[in-house]
Every structure is written in C-alpha cells, then in structure tokens.
C-alpha cells in the first residue's frame, strides 16, 4: 500500500531545488536569456486537468462506482491517477523551488539590474504554477483514497 505524500518531503525538495537554482543563477545570470512571462505557465493546464480528474474520481468514489463494468471507474485507472498525482506533486515542488531560487536572486537585484526587474514577472508566474500543480496533485491523491467501509467493526485487529 502506498503511503500518502508527505508535505515535509515536498518542502524539502522545494528547498533543495531553490538552493541549487539560486547558486546556479547567482553564477550564471548574465549569460541566461530573458525569462518570458509564460515561461512557467505550462504547468497550469496540467494542474487544471488534475483538478478536473480529482472531482471526477471523487464523485465516482463517493457513489461507490469503482470496479469493472460500464460507467464505473476501473481500479487500475484510480491507481494510475494516484501515480500521476505523486509524480506531479514532486514536479510541482521541484518547479516551485527552482522558481523561488530565481526569485530569491532577482528581488535584491531589481534596483540594480533592469533585466532582473523584467524577469521577475515570469518567475512569479512560474512559482505560482508550481504551487498550483503541487496543490492539484495533492488534491487528486486525496480524492483517490478509498472510503471507510461502514460495515466493518471499529475493533482493532488481534
């Protein structure tokens, strides 16, 4: 059985990615191309798709429409959605960390370097996209949980 994705693991990944990105940007910023506003926006459609998928799966789970047959959600599909959610949470956390690393470098440079001011909006869009993907992935993972069976006794196993 897979365990639920831990927030602290995602935060640790984001912090590691932020530190690595900051170090790289600090030493190579002058040779990087400008960052367009839409640079990190590619994560938004994935986040939207995962939110829609989460609501669909949540609806099927709450109606007990899981299993083989027409109009039912196949268990393998739910397992694939969990795998997608776990992978997306990691990608979102890493992306957030990278964009935050850029941001940590750019904010102090805004008064000195015009390129830093120009790049900030693209970096913010990317950071928010990473956060949105991570949140959508965690929501999808949550919606894929199996409901408690009300017929089972609440006694501990012996």
C-alpha positions as CSV (number, residue, x, y, z in Angstrom):
1,X,0.0,0.0,0.0
2,X,1.3,3.4,-0.9
3,X,1.6,6.0,1.7
4,X,0.3,9.5,1.3
5,X,2.7,12.1,0.0
6,X,4.2,14.0,2.9
7,X,4.2,17.8,2.8
8,X,7.6,17.9,4.6
9,X,9.1,15.8,1.8
10,X,7.8,18.2,-0.8
11,X,9.0,21.2,1.2
12,X,12.5,19.6,1.5
13,X,12.6,19.0,-2.3
14,X,11.5,22.6,-2.9
15,X,14.1,23.9,-0.6
16,X,16.9,21.8,-2.2
17,X,15.8,22.9,-5.7
18,X,15.7,26.6,-4.5
19,X,19.2,26.4,-3.1
20,X,20.6,24.8,-6.2
21,X,18.8,27.2,-8.6
22,X,20.0,30.2,-6.5
23,X,23.6,29.0,-6.7
24,X,23.4,28.5,-10.5
25,X,21.6,31.7,-11.2
26,X,24.0,33.6,-9.0
27,X,26.9,32.4,-11.0
28,X,25.3,32.4,-14.5
29,X,22.6,35.1,-14.6
30,X,24.4,37.3,-17.0
31,X,24.5,34.5,-19.6
32,X,20.9,33.5,-19.3
33,X,18.3,34.6,-21.9
34,X,15.4,36.8,-20.7
35,X,12.6,34.9,-18.9
36,X,9.3,35.5,-20.6
37,X,6.1,35.8,-18.6
38,X,4.8,32.5,-20.0
39,X,7.9,30.5,-19.1
40,X,6.4,28.6,-16.2
41,X,2.8,28.7,-17.4
42,X,3.0,25.2,-18.9
43,X,2.2,23.7,-15.5
44,X,-1.2,25.5,-15.3
45,X,-3.0,23.2,-17.8
46,X,-1.7,20.1,-16.0
47,X,-3.0,21.5,-12.7
48,X,-6.4,22.2,-14.2
49,X,-6.6,18.7,-15.7
50,X,-5.7,17.1,-12.4
51,X,-8.3,19.1,-10.5
52,X,-11.0,18.0,-13.0
53,X,-9.8,14.4,-12.7
54,X,-9.9,14.7,-8.9
55,X,-13.5,15.8,-8.9
56,X,-14.5,13.0,-11.3
57,X,-12.8,10.4,-9.3
58,X,-14.1,11.8,-6.0
59,X,-17.6,11.7,-7.5
60,X,-17.2,8.0,-8.5
61,X,-15.7,7.0,-5.2
62,X,-18.4,8.7,-3.2
63,X,-21.1,6.9,-5.3
64,X,-19.2,3.6,-4.9
65,X,-18.9,3.3,-8.7
66,X,-15.5,1.6,-8.6
67,X,-14.9,-1.7,-10.3
68,X,-15.4,-3.4,-13.7
69,X,-18.4,-2.5,-15.8
70,X,-19.8,0.3,-17.9
71,X,-20.0,3.7,-16.2
72,X,-17.7,2.5,-13.4
73,X,-14.1,3.7,-12.6
74,X,-11.7,0.8,-13.0
75,X,-9.4,0.3,-10.0
76,X,-6.3,0.4,-12.3
77,X,-7.4,3.9,-13.5
78,X,-7.6,5.1,-9.9
79,X,-4.1,3.6,-9.3
80,X,-2.8,5.4,-12.3
81,X,-4.3,8.6,-11.1
82,X,-2.5,8.2,-7.8
83,X,0.8,7.6,-9.6
84,X,0.2,10.7,-11.7
85,X,-0.6,12.7,-8.5
86,X,2.5,11.6,-6.7
87,X,4.7,12.4,-9.7
88,X,3.0,15.7,-10.3
89,X,3.5,16.7,-6.6
90,X,7.2,16.1,-7.0
91,X,7.4,18.0,-10.3
92,X,5.4,20.9,-8.8
93,X,7.6,21.0,-5.7
94,X,10.8,21.0,-7.7
95,X,9.5,23.6,-10.1
96,X,8.4,25.8,-7.2
97,X,11.8,25.5,-5.7
98,X,13.6,26.4,-8.9
99,X,11.4,29.5,-9.5
100,X,11.8,30.5,-5.8
101,X,15.6,30.2,-6.2
102,X,15.4,32.5,-9.2
103,X,13.2,34.9,-7.2
104,X,15.5,35.0,-4.2
105,X,18.3,36.1,-6.5
106,X,16.2,38.5,-8.6
107,X,14.4,40.5,-5.9
108,X,17.6,42.1,-4.4
109,X,18.9,42.8,-8.0
110,X,15.7,44.7,-9.1
111,X,17.1,48.1,-8.1
112,X,20.4,47.5,-9.8
113,X,19.8,45.4,-12.9
114,X,16.9,46.2,-15.3
115,X,16.9,42.6,-16.6
116,X,16.1,41.4,-13.0
117,X,13.0,43.7,-13.0
118,X,11.9,42.4,-16.4
119,X,12.4,38.7,-15.4
120,X,10.5,38.9,-12.1
121,X,7.0,38.6,-13.6
122,X,7.9,35.4,-15.5
123,X,9.5,33.9,-12.4
124,X,6.4,34.7,-10.2
125,X,4.1,33.1,-12.8
126,X,6.3,30.0,-12.8
127,X,6.4,29.8,-9.0
128,X,2.6,30.2,-8.7
129,X,2.3,27.5,-11.4
130,X,4.5,25.1,-9.4
131,X,2.4,25.7,-6.2
132,X,-0.8,25.2,-8.2
133,X,0.4,21.9,-9.6
134,X,1.5,20.7,-6.2
135,X,-1.8,21.6,-4.7
136,X,-3.8,20.0,-7.5
137,X,-1.7,16.8,-7.3
138,X,-2.2,16.6,-3.5
139,X,-6.0,17.1,-4.0
140,X,-6.0,14.4,-6.7
141,X,-4.2,12.0,-4.4
142,X,-6.6,12.8,-1.6
143,X,-9.6,12.2,-3.9
144,X,-8.3,8.7,-4.8
145,X,-8.4,7.4,-1.3
146,X,-10.8,4.6,-0.6
147,X,-13.7,5.4,1.7
148,X,-14.1,3.8,5.0
149,X,-16.3,0.7,4.9
150,X,-19.2,1.4,7.3
151,X,-19.9,-2.3,7.7
152,X,-16.5,-3.1,9.3
153,X,-16.3,-3.1,13.0
154,X,-14.1,-0.5,14.6
155,X,-12.3,-3.0,16.8
156,X,-8.5,-3.3,16.5
157,X,-7.2,-6.4,14.8
158,X,-5.8,-9.1,17.1
